[in-house]
């Protein structure tokens, strides 16, 4: 490997080794003044000093072979030439003093005693705020109390305010409740959401902790920067949240900003704040590039900057008004590069964990050791004292009627898939293949999810997801005006096979897909939503038949019934219609249930959660994975049932961690349902493969966890 510290460019732009004169070399003698011009044929008459100089130059020129550099090395050398400080970034990080864990004192007025590892976390957070980083990433495993540690940080010095907490909608009321509960009212809170956004900026500044959602933050940012249309034309509206100087900005479930090009990512980057924090048990979900969004928000330099390879120009935001030349230096777009992309991302994408890729992995780990703290439940088992957790897979087989239906659907799907393979157009038909897989997954839950799905996209004003053909949860819209569940389209995008020969297309119209995954949800009429549920579209009196999977769930719940105590359970499914059918069946079986849906407001969600937690008669909580797989604390339950497997195993881990977390004192059992003679069995095998990859790389994303490879697709459609 070429040592770039010993390479330079000559006047023609060719790379060469730097000149190193030996100790006994003759020194260059300057030209003597007033020496007559000497012609070439009088070379023998030249002064000895002149002849020595000419000979030495010729000799050196012969011994300077050109060095062949890779594009990566050439760009690196150019960066070091114009930005010499970059050469010391990683050596300085490696030589930085190693943080030694210490326990901070228990904050005064905290209503809960922090565990030893949480006091260590508080000490680390305080030291990070006093460092050059002014914050960091708290990445403790889910269920270990990241919220409590952050509240302790807020309580450490209450004079430093206001602080902003940005969280998923489902977690908003939980943050408010935990702050009020654990600080004995010492911190004032305000939820900036919905109708409560009428407060003026002066009153808002006096609040200790302002709570809002990613959707609200994106909305006010967009209206301030891009405006919105009214009868009188384009109107821009000032964003209160972007005109307050916060002391602290905290992103809960920070992986919500993983798309660096989304408006949500731009909205959080535009906040004015002294200290910045990211909270996430899964800071990397799919690929290494997602880490850049967190680094950009944390404002860690030079990792968040772009640099010109032709001059000293450097900036966090580039402007190319003519789409070609930099507004600052005039050099073209291709002559600028992002530090993170160049030194940490591209080599991993190209080489994996070998050669230059391994060096880039080491660079990432060096950075994370300085800005991220992660502890796991296994590492801190003695401190946590959590009860055991058992994960099982219940395997069942289709009934004869279900088997005939599934075999028909599977045969038709396999025929279509094989035709794509034969024509060599698998990648061009990814949307069709994804739809085939979704249909098979739904039929494994209940045949009616396929046979009785929506066909009218605008049935009675209900928004229908055009991927799962179910009532859309947290619906969002593409630029081509097609609507999807937020999680369905995210799953579609993240499972897409990246290929230089194909582009991701809309599943409906098949033009290039353009959609902001973090845009605010479209408004849903909850009453219309209920009226158009699958139960209202079916004849449920006498002729309706349950499914193998629903009856398996009923059987498991019957086993838990006891005359002396209530055992609470949570049932997760991706499909809203499946939860509707489960709800109908469980009520007929004598179970009292509540259901959490993505169409609920924060207040409605909070009331639903409280009802389940406080009502001893309520046994089953039905939760859509699209609405409540993250940011919930449901320790009253000890049983979790996951009805349909998910591509990314981390999504299911998050669901299980809603129960297995601090505050849980009962043994936890997580049951995953699988129809053995269906596509679900193969999905679970893929999950295990991807889970092994996650554990083996320990957040070093050698390959996208969610992405389905051609081999994966072939595996799913094999007999």
C-alpha positions in Angstrom: 0.0 0.0 0.0 1.3 3.4 -0.9 2.2 5.7 2.0 0.4 8.9 1.0 2.4 11.0 3.5 5.4 10.4 1.2 3.6 11.3 -2.1 3.1 14.6 -3.8 1.8 15.9 -7.1 4.2 17.5 -9.7 3.3 20.5 -11.8 1.6 18.3 -14.4 -0.6 16.7 -11.8 1.2 13.4 -11.7 1.9 11.6 -8.4 5.5 11.1 -7.3 7.4 10.3 -4.2 8.6 13.3 -2.2 12.2 14.2 -2.7 14.6 13.0 0.0 18.1 14.3 -0.2 20.9 12.0 1.3 23.0 13.6 4.0 26.1 13.6 1.8 24.5 15.0 -1.3 26.1 18.0 -2.9 24.1 21.1 -2.2 22.6 23.1 -5.0 24.7 26.1 -5.8 22.9 29.2 -6.8 23.6 30.7 -10.2 26.5 33.2 -10.1 25.6 36.7 -11.2 26.8 38.3 -14.5 27.8 34.9 -16.1 27.6 35.2 -19.9 25.0 33.1 -21.6 26.4 29.7 -22.6 25.4 27.9 -25.7 24.6 24.2 -25.8 27.7 23.4 -27.9 29.9 25.1 -25.3 28.7 22.8 -22.5 32.3 21.7 -21.7 33.2 25.4 -20.9 30.4 25.7 -18.2 31.6 26.4 -14.7 31.9 23.3 -12.6 29.1 24.3 -10.2 26.7 24.7 -13.1 27.6 21.4 -14.6 27.2 19.7 -11.2 23.7 21.2 -10.8 22.6 20.2 -14.3 23.9 16.6 -13.9 22.2 16.3 -10.5 18.9 17.4 -11.9 19.1 15.0 -14.8 20.0 12.2 -12.4 17.1 12.9 -10.1 14.7 13.1 -13.0 15.6 9.7 -14.2 15.0 8.2 -10.7 11.5 9.7 -10.2 9.1 7.1 -11.6 5.4 8.1 -11.6 3.3 6.4 -9.0 0.0 4.9 -9.9 -2.7 5.8 -7.4 -6.2 4.6 -7.0 -9.0 7.2 -7.3 -9.5 7.0 -3.5 -5.8 7.7 -2.9 -5.7 10.5 -5.4 -8.7 12.2 -3.8 -7.2 11.7 -0.3 -3.9 13.2 -1.4 -5.7 16.2 -2.9 -7.7 16.7 0.3 -4.5 16.6 2.4 -2.8 19.0 0.0 -5.5 21.7 0.4 -6.8 20.7 3.9 -3.7 19.5 5.7 -5.5 19.3 9.1 -7.5 16.3 7.8 -4.4 14.1 7.8 -4.4 14.2 11.6 -8.1 13.5 12.3 -8.0 9.8 12.9 -4.5 9.8 14.6 -5.8 12.4 17.0 -9.0 10.4 17.7 -6.9 7.3 18.4 -4.7 9.1 20.8 -7.5 10.9 22.6 -7.8 10.0 26.3 -9.9 7.0 26.9 -13.1 7.6 28.9 -13.0 5.8 32.3 -16.5 5.0 33.7 -17.4 6.9 36.9 -20.7 7.2 38.7 -22.3 10.7 38.9 -24.1 11.7 42.1 -27.8 11.0 42.2 -29.5 14.2 41.0 -31.5 16.0 43.7 -35.3 15.9 43.5 -35.3 12.8 41.3 -38.2 10.6 42.3 -36.4 7.4 41.3 -33.1 6.0 42.3 -30.8 5.4 39.3 -29.1 2.1 38.9 -25.3 2.0 39.0 -24.9 1.8 35.2 -27.4 4.6 34.7 -25.3 6.8 37.0 -22.3 5.9 34.9 -24.4 6.9 31.8 -25.2 10.2 33.4 -21.5 10.9 34.2 -20.6 10.1 30.5 -23.4 12.4 29.3 -22.1 15.3 31.5 -18.5 14.7 30.4 -19.6 14.7 26.7 -21.4 18.0 27.1 -18.2 19.5 28.6 -16.1 18.1 25.7 -15.6 19.4 22.1 -18.5 17.2 21.0 -21.2 18.9 23.1 -23.3 15.7 23.1 -23.3 12.3 21.6 -25.3 9.1 21.0 -26.8 7.2 24.0 -27.3 3.8 22.4 -28.1 1.5 25.3 -30.0 -1.6 24.3 -33.8 -1.1 24.3 -35.4 -1.3 27.7 -32.4 -0.1 29.8 -33.7 3.4 30.7 -32.3 5.9 28.1 -35.3 8.1 29.0 -34.5 8.1 32.7 -30.8 8.9 32.2 -31.8 11.8 29.9 -34.2 13.1 32.5 -31.4 12.9 35.1 -29.3 15.0 32.7 -32.1 17.6 32.5 -32.3 17.6 36.3 -28.6 18.0 36.9 -28.7 21.8 36.3 -32.3 23.1 35.9 -31.1 26.6 35.1 -30.0 25.5 31.7 -33.1 25.7 29.6 -35.1 25.3 27.5 -34.6 21.8 26.2 -36.3 20.3 23.2 -37.3 16.6 23.0 -38.3 15.3 19.6 -40.0 11.9 19.7 -42.3 9.6 17.7 -46.0 10.5 18.3 -46.6 7.3 20.3 -43.9 8.3 22.8 -44.9 11.9 23.4 -47.3 11.3 26.3 -44.9 8.8 27.8 -42.1 11.4 27.9 -44.5 13.9 29.6 -45.7 11.3 32.1 -42.2 10.1 33.0 -40.8 13.7 33.5 -43.7 14.6 35.8 -43.4 11.3 37.7 -39.7 11.1 38.2 -39.0 14.8 38.8 -41.8 15.5 41.4 -42.9 18.4 39.2 -39.5 20.1 39.3 -39.4 20.4 35.5 -42.2 22.1 33.5 -43.2 20.5 30.3 -45.2 21.5 27.2 -46.4 19.4 24.3 -46.0 21.3 21.1 -48.4 19.4 19.0 -51.8 19.8 17.3 -54.0 22.6 18.8 -51.5 23.4 21.5 -49.2 25.0 18.9 -50.8 28.4 19.5 -48.4 29.4 22.3 -46.3 32.5 21.7 -42.5 32.3 21.6 -41.9 34.2 24.8 -44.0 31.8 26.9 -42.4 28.8 25.1 -38.9 30.0 26.1 -39.9 29.8 29.8 -40.7 26.1 29.6 -38.1 23.7 30.9 -38.8 20.8 28.4 -40.7 21.3 25.2 -42.0 18.0 23.7 -42.8 17.6 20.0 -42.8 15.1 17.2 -40.7 14.6 14.1 -43.8 15.3 11.9 -44.5 18.6 13.6 -40.9 19.7 13.4 -40.8 18.8 9.7 -44.1 20.6 9.0 -43.1 23.9 10.7 -39.7 23.8 9.0 -41.2 23.2 5.6 -43.7 26.1 6.0 -41.0 28.4 7.1 -38.5 27.6 4.3 -40.7 26.5 1.4 -44.0 28.0 2.2 -47.5 26.6 1.5 -50.2 27.6 -1.0 -53.1 29.7 -0.2 -55.6 31.7 -2.3 -53.3 34.7 -2.4 -50.3 32.6 -3.5 -47.4 31.1 -1.6 -47.3 31.9 2.1 -44.4 31.4 4.5 -44.9 30.9 8.2 -42.3 31.5 10.9 -41.4 28.4 12.9 -41.2 29.0 16.6 -39.1 25.9 17.2 -36.5 27.1 14.7 -36.3 30.6 16.3 -35.6 29.6 19.9 -32.0 29.2 21.1 -32.3 25.9 23.0 -29.8 24.7 25.5 -30.3 21.1 24.6 -32.0 19.2 21.7 -32.7 15.5 22.2 -33.8 13.2 19.5 -35.6 10.1 20.8 -35.5 7.1 18.5 -33.0 9.1 16.5 -32.9 6.6 13.6 -36.0 8.4 12.4 -33.6 10.9 10.7 -31.5 8.2 9.0 -32.5 9.5 5.5 -30.1 12.4 5.2 -32.0 13.9 2.3 -35.4 14.0 4.0 -37.0 17.2 5.2 -37.1 15.7 8.7 -33.3 15.4 8.7 -33.0 19.0 7.4 -35.5 20.2 10.1 -33.5 18.8 13.0 -30.2 20.1 11.6 -31.7 23.6 11.4 -32.4 23.8 15.2 -30.4 26.3 17.2 -29.0 24.5 20.2 -25.8 24.3 22.3 -26.0 20.6 23.2 -27.2 17.8 20.9 -28.2 14.2 21.8 -29.4 11.2 19.9 -31.1 8.3 21.8 -31.5 5.0 19.9 -31.2 1.4 20.8 -30.7 0.7 17.0 -28.6 3.6 15.7 -27.8 1.5 12.6 -30.7 -0.5 11.1 -29.8 -1.1 7.5 -26.6 0.4 6.3 -23.5 2.4 7.5 -24.6 5.5 5.6 -27.4 6.0 8.1 -24.9 7.0 10.7 -24.1 10.2 8.8 -27.5 11.7 9.6 -26.7 11.4 13.3 -23.2 12.8 12.9 -24.6 15.7 10.8 -27.1 16.5 13.5 -24.5 16.2 16.3 -22.4 18.7 14.2 -19.2 16.6 14.6 -16.4 18.1 12.5 -14.9 17.5 10.1 -17.1 14.4 9.6 -20.2 16.5 8.8 -18.4 18.7 6.3 -17.8 18.7 2.5 -14.4 19.7 1.2 -13.1 20.9 -2.2 -10.2 18.9 -3.6 -9.0 22.0 -5.6 -8.9 24.7 -2.9 -9.4 25.4 0.8 -13.2 25.6 0.4 -15.1 23.7 3.1 -18.7 23.8 4.2 -21.6 21.8 5.9 -24.0 22.9 3.2 -23.0 23.2 -0.5 -24.8 25.5 -2.9 -24.6 24.9 -6.6 -27.0 27.5 -8.1 -26.2 26.4 -11.7 -26.2 22.7 -10.7 -22.5 22.6 -11.7 -20.3 25.1 -10.0 -19.8 25.8 -6.3 -21.2 29.2 -5.3 -18.2 29.7 -2.9 -15.2 28.6 -4.9 -16.4 28.0 -8.5 -15.1 24.5 -8.8 -17.4 21.8 -10.2 -19.6 19.5 -8.2 -17.4 16.4 -8.8 -14.4 18.2 -7.2 -16.1 18.3 -3.8 -16.5 15.4 -1.4 -18.0 14.6 2.0 -15.5 13.6 4.7 -17.7 10.8 6.0 -18.5 9.4 2.6 -14.9 9.5 1.5 -13.0 8.1 4.5 -15.7 5.9 6.1 -18.4 4.8 3.6 -17.2 4.3 0.0 -14.5 1.8 0.8 -16.9 -0.3 2.9 -19.4 -0.3 0.0 -16.7 -1.4 -2.4 -14.5 -3.7 -0.4 -16.6 -4.9 2.5 -14.4 -5.7 5.5 -11.2 -6.4 3.6 -8.3 -4.1 2.7 -9.4 -0.5 2.5 -12.8 -1.5 3.7 -11.4 -2.8 7.0 -9.5 0.5 7.5 -12.7 2.4 7.0 -14.5 0.1 9.5 -11.7 0.9 12.0 -12.2 4.6 11.3 -15.9 4.3 12.2 -15.2 2.4 15.4 -12.6 5.0 16.4 -15.2 7.8 16.0 -18.0 5.9 17.7 -15.8 5.2 20.7 -15.5 8.9 21.2 -19.2 9.9 20.7 -21.3 6.8 21.5 -22.1 4.9 24.7 -23.7 1.4 24.3 -24.4 -1.1 27.0 -26.4 -4.3 26.6 -28.7 -6.2 29.0 -26.3 -9.1 29.1 -23.4 -6.9 30.1 -25.4 -5.2 32.9 -27.5 -8.1 34.0 -26.5 -7.8 37.6 -27.5 -4.1 37.7 -30.8 -4.6 35.9 -32.0 -7.7 37.7 -34.4 -8.4 34.8 -36.4 -11.7 34.9 -35.7 -14.3 32.2 -37.0 -13.9 28.7 -37.9 -16.9 26.6 -38.5 -16.7 22.8 -40.3 -19.5 21.1 -41.7 -20.2 17.6 -45.1 -21.9 17.5 -45.4 -23.8 14.2 -48.8 -24.7 12.8 -50.1 -26.1 9.5 -52.8 -24.9 7.2 -56.2 -26.5 7.3 -57.1 -28.3 4.1 -59.2 -25.4 2.8 -56.5 -22.9 3.6 -53.8 -25.1 2.1 -55.7 -25.3 -1.2 -56.1 -21.5 -1.3 -52.4 -21.0 -0.5 -51.2 -23.6 -3.0 -53.2 -21.8 -5.7 -51.8 -18.4 -4.8 -48.3 -19.8 -4.4 -48.4 -21.6 -7.7 -49.6 -18.5 -9.5 -47.0 -16.3 -7.8 -44.2 -18.8 -8.5 -45.2 -18.9 -12.2 -45.0 -15.1 -12.4 -41.7 -15.0 -10.6 -40.2 -17.6 -12.9 -41.3 -15.7 -15.9 -39.4 -12.6 -14.6 -36.3 -14.8 -14.1 -36.5 -16.3 -17.6 -36.8 -12.9 -19.1 -34.0 -11.5 -16.9 -36.3 -8.7 -15.6 -36.4 -9.6 -11.9 -35.1 -6.2 -10.8 -37.4 -4.3 -13.2 -40.4 -6.0 -11.6 -39.5 -5.7 -8.0 -42.8 -4.0 -7.1 -44.7 -6.9 -8.6 -42.6 -9.4 -6.7 -43.0 -7.5 -3.4 -46.8 -7.5 -3.9 -46.8 -11.3 -4.5 -44.8 -11.9 -1.3 -47.2 -9.6 0.6 -50.2 -11.5 -0.6 -48.7 -14.8 0.5 -47.9 -13.4 4.0 -51.4 -12.1 4.4 -53.0 -15.4 3.4 -50.9 -17.1 6.0 -52.7 -14.9 8.6 -56.2 -15.3 7.2 -57.5 -15.9 3.7 -59.9 -12.9 4.0 -57.0 -10.5 4.0 -56.5 -11.5 0.4 -60.0 -12.4 -0.7 -61.7 -9.5 0.9 -59.1 -6.8 0.5 -60.0 -3.3 -0.7 -60.4 -2.8 -4.4 -61.7 0.8 -4.3 -58.9 3.1 -3.4 -61.3 5.8 -2.1 -63.9 3.6 -0.3 -66.0 6.0 1.8 -63.1 8.4 2.2 -60.8 5.8 3.8 -57.2 5.9 2.7 -56.1 2.5 1.5 -52.4 1.4 1.4 -51.6 0.4 -2.2 -49.0 -2.1 -1.0 -51.0 -4.1 1.6 -54.5 -3.2 0.3 -55.4 -2.5 4.0 -56.6 0.6 5.7 -53.5 2.7 5.7 -51.8 3.4 9.0 -49.8 6.7 9.2 -50.5 7.1 5.5 -48.0 9.1 3.4 -48.1 10.1 -0.3 -45.6 9.8 -3.1 -44.9 12.5 -5.6 -47.0 10.5 -8.1 -49.9 10.8 -5.6 -50.1 7.2 -4.5 -50.7 6.5 -0.8 -49.1 3.9 1.4 -48.7 2.9 5.1 -45.5 4.6 6.2 -44.1 1.3 7.4 -45.2 -0.6 4.2 -43.5 1.8 1.8 -40.4 2.0 4.1 -40.2 -1.8 4.1 -40.5 -1.8 0.3 -37.8 0.8 -0.1 -35.4 -0.8 2.3 -35.8 -4.3 1.0 -35.2 -3.2 -2.6 -32.1 -4.7 -4.3 -29.8 -1.9 -5.3 -28.4 -2.4 -8.8 -26.7 -0.1 -11.2 -29.0 -1.3 -13.9 -32.4 -0.5 -12.3 -34.1 2.2 -10.3 -36.7 1.9 -7.6 -40.1 2.4 -9.1 -43.6 3.2 -7.6 -45.4 -0.1 -6.9 -48.5 1.4 -8.6 -47.6 3.4 -11.7 -44.0 2.0 -12.0 -42.4 5.4 -12.7 -39.3 6.4 -10.6 -40.4 6.5 -6.9 -40.0 9.8 -5.1 -41.3 9.9 -1.5 -40.3 11.5 1.8 -40.6 8.7 4.3 -40.7 11.1 7.2 -43.4 13.5 5.9 -46.4 14.2 8.2 -49.1 11.6 8.0 -52.2 12.3 5.9 -55.3 13.1 8.0 -57.5 10.1 8.6 -61.2 10.2 9.8 -61.1 7.7 12.7 -64.9 7.0 12.4 -64.7 6.3 8.7 -61.6 4.2 9.5 -63.7 2.0 11.9 -66.7 1.8 9.6 -64.6 0.5 6.7 -62.8 -2.2 8.7 -62.7 -5.7 7.3 -65.2 -6.8 10.0 -67.8 -4.3 8.6 -67.2 -5.7 5.1 -67.7 -9.3 6.0 -70.7 -11.4 7.0 -69.6 -12.3 10.5 -72.8 -13.9 11.5 -72.8 -17.7 11.1 -70.8 -18.1 7.9 -67.4 -16.5 8.8 -64.6 -18.9 9.5 -61.6 -18.2 11.6 -58.0 -19.2 10.5 -55.4 -21.6 11.8 -53.3 -18.8 13.1 -56.1 -17.0 14.9 -57.2 -20.2 16.6 -53.6 -20.9 17.6 -53.6 -17.5 19.3 -56.9 -18.1 21.1 -55.5 -21.5 22.3 -52.3 -19.8 23.7 -54.4 -17.1 25.5 -56.7 -19.7 27.1 -53.7 -21.4 28.6 -52.8 -18.2 30.4 -56.1 -17.7 32.1 -56.1 -18.2 35.9 -58.8 -17.8 38.5 -56.3 -16.0 40.9 -54.6 -13.5 38.6 -54.8 -11.7 35.3 -51.9 -12.3 32.8 -51.7 -9.5 30.4 -50.6 -10.1 26.8 -49.7 -8.0 23.8 -50.5 -9.1 20.3 -48.5 -7.6 17.4 -49.3 -7.7 13.7 -48.3 -5.8 10.6 -51.8 -5.9 9.1 -54.6 -3.8 10.6 -57.3 -6.0 9.1 -55.7 -9.0 10.9 -56.0 -7.2 14.2 -59.6 -6.4 13.4 -60.4 -10.1 12.9 -58.4 -11.1 16.0 -60.3 -8.5 18.0 -63.7 -9.8 16.8 -62.7 -13.4 17.6 -61.2 -12.7 21.0 -64.3 -10.8 22.1 -66.5 -13.8 21.2 -64.1 -15.9 23.2 -64.6 -13.7 26.3 -61.4 -11.7 26.3 -61.5 -8.0 27.0 -59.2 -6.2 24.5 -58.0 -2.7 23.5 -56.3 -1.8 20.2 -53.6 0.8 19.3 -53.8 2.2 15.8 -51.7 4.6 13.8 -54.7 6.8 13.2 -55.1 7.7 16.9 -54.0 11.1 18.3 -51.3 11.2 21.0 -54.1 11.7 23.6 -56.1 8.8 22.3 -53.0 6.6 22.3 -52.2 7.6 25.9 -55.7 6.9 27.1 -55.6 3.5 25.4 -52.3 2.6 27.0 -53.4 3.7 30.4 -56.6 1.7 30.1 -54.7 -1.4 29.4 -52.1 -0.8 32.2 -54.7 0.2 34.9 -57.7 -2.0 34.1 -57.3 -5.5 35.7 -60.0 -6.9 33.5 -58.3 -5.9 30.2 -56.2 -9.0 29.2 -55.1 -8.4 25.6 -53.5 -5.3 23.9 -53.7 -5.4 20.1 -50.9 -3.3 18.6 -50.1 -2.6 15.0 -46.4 -2.9 14.4 -46.9 0.1 12.1 -48.0 2.2 15.1 -46.5 0.8 18.3 -43.5 -1.3 17.7 -41.2 1.3 19.3 -41.1 3.8 22.1 -43.7 2.1 24.4 -43.3 0.9 28.0 -45.8 -1.9 28.6 -44.4 -3.7 31.7 -47.8 -4.6 32.9 -47.8 -7.3 30.2 -45.5 -10.4 30.4 -46.6 -12.2 27.3 -45.9 -11.1 23.7 -47.4 -12.7 20.6 -46.0 -11.8 17.2 -48.5 -12.9 14.5 -46.5 -12.3 11.3 -42.7 -12.3 10.8 -40.9 -9.2 9.8 -38.0 -8.9 7.3 -35.7 -7.1 9.8 -35.4 -9.0 13.0 -34.6 -5.8 14.9 -38.2 -4.7 14.4 -39.4 -7.8 16.3 -36.7 -7.3 19.0 -38.1 -3.8 19.6 -41.6 -5.2 20.0 -40.4 -7.7 22.6 -38.5 -5.0 24.4 -41.8 -3.1 25.0 -42.3 -5.7 27.8 -38.8 -6.9 28.8 -37.4 -3.7 30.2 -36.7 -2.0 33.5 -39.8 -2.3 35.7 -40.6 -5.8 34.6 -40.7 -8.4 37.5 -42.4 -11.4 35.8 -40.8 -13.9 33.5 -41.4 -12.8 29.9 -42.4 -15.1 27.1 -42.4 -14.1 23.4 -44.2 -16.4 21.0 -43.7 -16.0 17.3 -46.3 -17.7 15.1 -45.4 -19.4 11.9 -47.4 -21.4 9.4 -44.9 -24.1 8.6 -46.0 -24.9 5.0 -46.0 -21.3 3.9 -43.6 -18.5 3.0 -43.4 -17.6 6.7 -41.1 -20.5 7.4 -38.7 -19.2 4.8 -38.9 -15.6 6.1 -37.9 -16.8 9.6 -34.9 -18.6 8.1 -33.9 -15.3 6.4 -34.4 -13.5 9.7 -32.0 -15.9 11.4 -29.4 -15.3 8.7 -29.7 -11.5 9.1 -29.7 -11.7 12.9 -26.4 -13.6 12.8 -25.0 -10.9 10.5 -26.1 -8.1 12.9 -24.5 -9.9 15.9 -21.4 -10.8 14.0 -20.7 -7.3 12.8 -21.8 -5.5 16.0 -23.2 -2.5 14.2 -20.7 -2.8 11.4 -23.1 -3.0 8.5 -21.2 -5.2 6.0 -24.4 -5.5 4.0 -27.9 -4.0 4.2 -29.9 -6.0 6.8 -33.2 -5.3 5.2 -32.2 -5.8 1.6 -33.5 -8.9 -0.2 -30.8 -10.3 -2.4 -31.5 -12.2 -5.6 -30.6 -15.4 -3.8 -33.1 -14.5 -1.0 -35.9 -14.0 -3.6 -35.1 -17.3 -5.2 -35.2 -19.0 -1.8 -38.6 -17.5 -1.0 -40.1 -18.9 -4.3 -38.5 -22.3 -4.2 -40.6 -25.3 -3.4 
